[in-house]
Each structure stands twice: as C-alpha cells, then as structure tokens.
Amino acid sequence: MENTNNNPQTNTNANNQIKRTTVKEKYNQVVENFISKLENNDTEPWTKSWVMNVSLPRNFESNNMYSGMNILTLLDRGFTDSRFLTMNQVNNLGGKVIKGEKSTPIFFMKPIQKEVEDEITGEKKIEKYFIMQSYNVFNITQTQGIKYEPEIKNNIPNSNIQHFIDSFNVNTYRGEPAYSPSDDCIFMPHYHDFESENEFYSTYMHELTHYTGHSTRLDRFEKHTVFGDERYAFEELIAELGSAFLSLEHGIKPNSKKQASYLSSWITALKERPNILYSAASHATKSTNYLMNNYYLKEQIKNQHNNNLQNPQTMQNNQIVDNVIQKPKKNFSPKVG
C-alpha cells in the first residue's frame, strides 16, 4: 500500500504561511491518536465514544455504510447520529455546514495501472498498485438547512442476538474464551461467569470474528501462531474491532476485557507499520459483512419456505446458552484468544 500526496488540505499557521496536509499525514495523525490512547492504557480506544451511536456510520444520501478504517475515524468523533455527507452533498441538499465545525477524513485505496519497461529485457508490462487517497465528510448534526428525522436507537432483544449467534451452528465448548482453527470450534465460559450480558455477547462476537478466518470461510489464517507473535496480536486486533462492529450493529455496548494483554504488541506493531491499522479494520469489516450477510441469507431462505415463520426461542438467555455450550469431550489443538 502506498500513500499519496494528492488531495492536500491547506492550513494557515500563525505566520500566515500555507501548509499542505497530505493524505499520508492525515492518516498518520489518525494512527498516532490511536497509539496515544493505547499508551495511556485506554484499553477501549475504539468503543468509549461509540456508546451513543445508533449504528455503524453510513452516508446520509445513499445509506451505504462506511467500512474499515473509516468506521474508526468517524466513530471516534463521538457524534450521536451515524449519518455523514460530503460538502457537495450538503450544498446539493440546500444546506450548509455550521460555522466552526470541522470535517472528518475518509480514506480509500485507488487502483493505479502504469506501463513500465523491464530494465533487462526491455519488455513492457503493466504494473498495478494502490495509492491511498482521502476526502472529507461532515456529520448531519454539523449542518443546518437540511430536513431530516433524528435517528432512533433500536433496543434489540437479547433473544434476537442469541438467534444470530445460533444461526451459524458453531460447535461451542466450555472453557476460557478462544477459537480453535484446526478444530473449528469456539470455547466460552459459563454465561453466569460474565459480569453482564453485554460482556458475554461482545466476547462471543470476538470469537465469532476469529471463526470467519477459517480456510473454509475468509481464509485469513496463514498458520497457527503463539501468544506474543505479531501476527497473533494482529489477528486479535481484527477480532476486537470485529466484536465492536458486530456489537454496535446489534445494539449492545462493546465490552471486552481482552485488550490489555495485547497493548504492547499492538503499540509496537503500529509504530513500525502504521498501515496495519488500515488492514486490521478492513479485515474486521469483511468479517462483519460475512456474518451479517450469511445471517440475512439464511433468514430469507427460511422465510421463503414459511412466510409466517416465527422465532421459536422463548427460553431465557442463560437457558439457551447452557444448551448451546457443551463440555469438552476431547483434546483440542492450539487456539487463538
């Protein structure tokens, strides 16, 4: 991944000198802010400002959700509304940005093709690569003159969240939270071992994000790794972000306590290679989309067979969980947390 100096912003300093802010500088600023929170032992830098949000960020006009790194940058602003617009969209809708409000950068990768000549053979070939570019957006609450209805946060019943989890039929066994790639199963403690329902479900969604990395799904794992390995910490960062994205989509507060163990590894990796945050967030989005799309597809198939299909779950969450989680019956291969 390459960074580009295209689309610079211009800022005027105290001496009236114009300074251009490149895409690379804007991206690095986001990463530095993320690292700063980690170094201050803020073990939930991507969730604390999200609790008031209705859903994952989306475009006001198209209703398309933003993805990857952009989820982090938009949620970090702490707006209560999840909808954003470009300046052109604001102008086209007859509105304007409230004086003094600051925009938020959106990052994307632009594919580039360039004809190059082999220095030895002289043969011409097409070289393909990506460069990072950006544009700016404003939250709908930063504008005036545009008519819109405030978002209403839906309280999703826990039975529906449990139904979402059950739909994947993942083999789940009693044990410390973990996922075994070779055995393709999840380990979870007893439901009552958690301090809250939020903590139980966000932890399960962390392991469910690991589950998507299996070779039969998104094929994200290169090989088994051990604690402390950079790739292991990278996968844990993906799972934490995926858990937060899924939790927000299901109306529950992200509440995992797993991050502290990986802070040092994350900080070191991000300082050495800032681009891995972009990559981790992209993988987390792919995982979330994979799970949500598969869930909706299964629901559509069920409804095709019976338009009057009703949710049969009537038991309380702890009864459902006890029936789903099994006691281990064999020895398992190495796991990720």
C-alpha positions in Angstrom: 0.0 0.0 0.0 1.4 3.4 -1.0 0.5 6.8 0.4 0.0 9.7 -1.9 0.4 13.4 -1.7 -2.8 14.0 -3.7 -5.8 15.9 -2.3 -3.8 18.1 0.1 -5.6 20.3 2.6 -4.3 23.8 3.1 -3.9 25.3 6.6 -2.6 28.7 7.5 -0.3 29.0 10.5 0.4 31.9 12.8 2.8 33.5 10.3 0.2 33.2 7.5 2.3 30.6 5.8 0.3 27.9 3.9 1.0 24.4 5.0 -0.4 21.5 2.9 -1.6 18.4 4.8 -1.1 15.3 2.7 -3.2 12.1 2.8 -0.2 10.4 4.4 -0.1 13.0 7.2 -3.8 12.8 7.8 -3.7 9.0 8.0 -0.6 9.1 10.3 -2.4 11.5 12.6 -5.3 9.1 13.0 -2.9 6.3 13.8 -0.9 8.4 16.2 -4.1 9.3 18.1 -5.0 5.6 18.3 -1.5 4.8 19.6 -1.6 7.6 22.1 -4.8 6.2 23.6 -3.2 2.7 23.8 -0.1 4.1 25.5 -2.3 5.9 28.1 -3.7 2.4 29.0 -7.0 3.3 27.3 -7.9 -0.3 26.5 -11.0 0.5 24.6 -10.0 3.4 22.4 -12.4 2.3 19.7 -15.5 1.9 21.9 -15.7 4.6 24.5 -17.0 7.3 22.2 -19.4 4.9 20.4 -21.9 4.1 23.1 -24.3 6.9 22.0 -24.3 5.9 18.3 -27.3 4.3 16.8 -25.4 2.1 14.3 -22.3 1.9 12.2 -21.6 5.1 10.2 -23.3 5.5 6.9 -23.8 8.0 4.1 -26.8 10.3 4.6 -28.0 10.1 1.0 -27.1 6.6 -0.2 -27.5 4.9 3.2 -24.3 2.9 2.3 -22.2 2.0 5.3 -18.6 3.2 5.6 -16.1 0.4 6.1 -12.7 -0.4 7.6 -10.6 2.4 8.8 -13.3 4.9 8.2 -15.5 3.3 10.9 -12.8 4.1 13.4 -12.3 7.7 12.3 -16.0 8.5 12.2 -17.0 6.9 15.4 -14.1 8.4 17.2 -15.7 11.9 16.7 -18.4 10.8 19.2 -21.5 12.1 17.2 -24.9 10.8 18.3 -26.0 10.5 14.7 -24.4 7.9 12.4 -25.0 9.7 9.1 -22.4 11.7 7.2 -22.2 13.8 4.0 -19.6 15.3 1.7 -19.6 19.1 1.2 -21.1 18.6 -2.3 -23.9 16.6 -0.8 -24.6 19.3 1.8 -24.7 22.0 -0.9 -26.9 19.9 -3.3 -29.4 19.4 -0.5 -29.6 23.2 0.1 -27.8 23.1 3.4 -24.6 24.5 4.8 -22.1 23.5 7.4 -22.4 25.2 10.8 -19.6 27.8 11.2 -16.6 26.4 13.1 -17.4 22.7 12.5 -14.5 20.5 11.4 -14.7 17.8 8.8 -13.5 14.2 9.2 -11.3 12.5 6.6 -12.4 9.4 4.7 -9.7 7.2 3.4 -9.9 4.9 0.4 -7.5 2.9 -1.9 -7.4 3.9 -5.5 -6.2 1.3 -8.0 -3.4 2.5 -10.3 -2.0 0.9 -13.5 1.3 2.0 -15.0 3.2 0.8 -18.0 6.8 0.0 -17.1 9.8 -1.3 -19.0 11.9 -4.2 -17.8 15.4 -2.9 -17.3 17.0 -6.1 -18.5 14.7 -7.4 -21.3 13.2 -4.1 -22.4 9.8 -5.8 -22.3 6.9 -3.6 -21.4 4.4 -4.7 -18.8 1.5 -3.3 -16.7 2.3 -2.7 -13.1 -0.7 -2.5 -10.7 -0.7 -1.0 -7.3 -2.9 1.1 -4.9 -2.5 4.6 -3.5 -4.3 6.0 -0.5 -6.5 9.0 -1.1 -9.0 10.8 1.0 -11.9 13.2 1.0 -13.8 14.9 3.9 -17.3 14.5 5.3 -19.4 16.2 7.9 -21.9 14.6 10.3 -25.5 15.6 9.6 -25.7 17.3 13.0 -22.9 19.6 11.9 -25.2 21.0 9.2 -28.2 23.3 9.0 -30.9 23.8 6.4 -31.3 20.1 5.7 -34.5 18.4 6.8 -34.1 15.0 8.5 -35.6 12.9 11.2 -33.3 12.2 14.2 -32.2 8.6 14.4 -33.9 6.3 17.0 -31.8 3.7 18.7 -33.5 0.3 18.5 -33.3 -1.9 21.5 -32.7 -5.3 20.0 -33.9 -8.1 22.3 -31.2 -10.4 23.5 -33.2 -13.3 22.1 -32.5 -11.9 18.6 -28.8 -11.6 19.3 -28.8 -15.2 20.5 -30.7 -16.2 17.4 -28.0 -14.5 15.3 -25.3 -16.5 17.1 -27.2 -19.8 16.9 -27.7 -19.4 13.2 -24.1 -20.3 12.5 -24.3 -23.6 14.4 -20.7 -23.2 15.7 -19.5 -26.1 17.9 -19.1 -24.4 21.3 -17.5 -25.9 24.3 -16.9 -24.9 27.9 -13.6 -23.2 28.6 -11.7 -19.9 28.5 -12.7 -17.7 25.6 -10.9 -18.9 22.5 -11.3 -20.2 19.0 -9.5 -23.3 17.6 -8.8 -23.1 13.8 -7.9 -26.7 13.4 -11.0 -28.0 15.3 -13.2 -25.1 14.0 -14.8 -24.6 17.4 -15.3 -21.9 20.0 -14.7 -22.1 23.7 -16.7 -19.9 26.1 -17.1 -19.8 29.9 -20.5 -20.2 31.6 -22.9 -17.4 30.9 -23.0 -16.5 34.6 -19.2 -16.1 34.8 -19.6 -12.8 33.0 -20.4 -9.5 34.7 -23.1 -8.6 32.2 -25.0 -9.7 29.1 -23.0 -7.2 27.1 -19.7 -8.7 28.2 -20.9 -12.2 27.3 -22.1 -11.3 23.8 -19.2 -9.0 22.9 -16.8 -11.7 24.0 -18.7 -14.3 21.9 -18.6 -12.0 18.9 -14.8 -11.6 19.3 -14.5 -15.4 19.0 -17.1 -15.4 16.1 -14.8 -12.9 14.3 -11.9 -15.4 14.7 -14.3 -18.1 13.3 -14.6 -16.2 10.0 -10.9 -16.5 9.4 -11.1 -20.3 8.8 -9.9 -21.6 5.5 -13.4 -22.6 4.5 -14.6 -19.0 5.1 -12.5 -15.9 4.6 -9.2 -17.9 4.8 -7.5 -15.3 6.9 -5.1 -17.5 8.9 -1.7 -18.3 7.4 -0.8 -20.8 10.2 -1.1 -21.3 13.9 0.7 -18.7 16.0 1.6 -18.4 19.6 0.9 -15.6 22.1 3.3 -12.7 21.5 3.8 -13.2 17.8 3.0 -10.1 15.8 0.6 -11.9 13.6 -1.3 -13.3 16.6 -1.6 -9.8 18.0 -2.8 -8.6 14.6 -5.5 -11.2 14.5 -6.6 -10.2 18.0 -6.9 -6.6 16.9 -9.1 -7.8 14.0 -11.2 -9.8 16.4 -11.6 -6.9 18.8 -12.6 -4.5 16.1 -15.0 -7.1 14.6 -16.5 -7.6 18.0 -17.1 -3.9 18.4 -18.6 -3.6 14.9 -21.0 -6.5 15.5 -21.9 -5.3 19.0 -22.8 -1.9 17.7 -24.9 -3.4 14.8 -26.8 -5.4 17.4 -27.4 -2.5 19.8 -25.1 -3.7 22.6 -22.2 -1.8 24.2 -18.9 -3.3 23.2 -17.4 -4.5 26.4 -14.4 -6.9 26.1 -11.6 -7.0 28.7 -9.2 -8.9 26.4 -7.3 -5.9 25.1 -4.9 -5.2 27.9 -2.9 -8.4 27.2 -2.1 -7.2 23.6 -1.4 -3.5 24.2 2.3 -3.7 24.0 2.2 -5.8 20.8 -0.2 -3.5 19.2 1.7 -0.4 20.0 5.0 -1.8 18.7 3.4 -3.1 15.5 1.6 0.2 14.8 4.6 2.3 15.3 6.7 0.1 13.0 4.0 -0.2 10.3 1.1 2.3 10.7 -0.7 0.7 7.7 -1.6 -2.4 9.7 -4.4 -0.4 11.4 -6.0 0.2 8.0 -5.6 -3.5 7.2 -6.9 -4.8 10.5 -10.0 -2.5 10.2 -10.6 -3.7 6.6 -10.4 -7.4 7.7 -12.8 -6.6 10.6 -15.3 -5.1 8.2 -15.1 -8.1 5.9 -15.7 -10.4 8.8 -18.7 -8.4 10.0 -20.2 -8.3 6.4 -19.6 -12.1 6.0 -21.5 -12.8 9.2 -24.3 -10.4 8.7 -24.8 -11.3 5.0 -24.9 -15.0 5.8 -27.3 -14.5 8.6 -29.7 -12.5 6.4 -29.4 -15.0 3.6 -30.4 -17.8 6.0 -33.3 -15.8 7.2 -34.5 -15.2 3.7 -34.4 -18.9 2.8 -36.4 -19.7 5.9 -39.0 -17.1 5.1 -39.3 -18.4 1.6 -40.4 -21.8 3.0 -42.7 -20.2 5.5 -43.8 -16.6 5.4 -45.3 -17.0 8.8 -42.2 -18.3 10.4 -41.9 -17.1 14.0 -38.9 -17.1 16.3 -39.3 -20.2 18.4 -36.9 -19.1 21.2 -38.8 -18.5 24.3 -36.3 -19.6 26.9 -34.2 -17.1 28.9 -30.7 -16.3 27.7 -28.9 -18.4 30.3 -31.0 -21.5 29.5 -30.3 -21.1 25.7 -26.6 -20.6 26.4 -26.4 -23.7 28.6 -28.0 -25.8 25.9 -25.6 -24.5 23.2 -22.3 -24.7 25.1 -21.0 -28.2 25.6 -18.4 -29.7 27.9 -15.2 -30.6 26.1 -15.1 -34.3 25.1 -11.6 -34.4 23.5 -8.2 -32.7 23.4 -8.1 -29.6 21.1 -5.3 -28.1 19.0 -3.8 -24.6 19.7 -6.3 -21.8 19.9 -6.5 -18.0 19.4 -8.0 -16.0 22.1 
